[in-house]
Amino acid sequence: MADNLYIVILTALLPVTACILLFQVNPYYALIIRGILGEVAALVYVLFGAAEVALTEAFVGTMLAITLYAIAVRSSLRMRLGVLENHLEKTTDEGESLLSALRQMLNKYHMRLEVVTYGNSQELNSALETKDVHTICISPREDADSFYHLHTRIQRLYHIMQSDLPENIATLSYTEPTQISEEKIIDQVGQK
């Protein structure tokens, strides 16, 4: 029995590691635990005499899968914010507080903020329509209130920002992706 104790311990690590993986919130930590799970499975396969299955698990199930998952997680956990050139810099304090609030809000969901600048309002509207950005930031007009306006096409981002974004920094609106067209969102917001 003492000879097979390490087999029992390694085999018991599989469900323990799988349970830890299921309850992991941070996607990057989940990738690391998935790699550990794959390597433990490969060790168990080797101990039971299935070397070819262990080799396949080690290369395909662990290395390739983790690499592809890492690429997918890295590219999907970001919010692209479209802004007009120099509009966030004009009012440095308000613009920086907006970006800081957005970064802090997105950090809770392990996301990152990527700011993309555009030369004019037509390019900004077009970027939202063609899905180059997830959200656009419209600067306050001189004669209007002093809040920025965020307009998003992603419902999940809208719900996150609606509950977590301070109301004294920016207003928020959502448009179904099928309804975004040449309506000039910037002009609509300016008329409200």
PyMOL commands that set and color helices and strands:
alter all, ss='L'
color gray80, all
select helices_A, chain A and resi 2-22+27-47+51-76+87-90+92-107+121-129+155-164+177-179+185-191
alter helices_A, ss='H'
color red, helices_A
select strands_A, chain A and resi 78-84+112-118+135-138+148-152+170-174
alter strands_A, ss='S'
color yellow, strands_A
deselect
rebuild
show_as cartoon
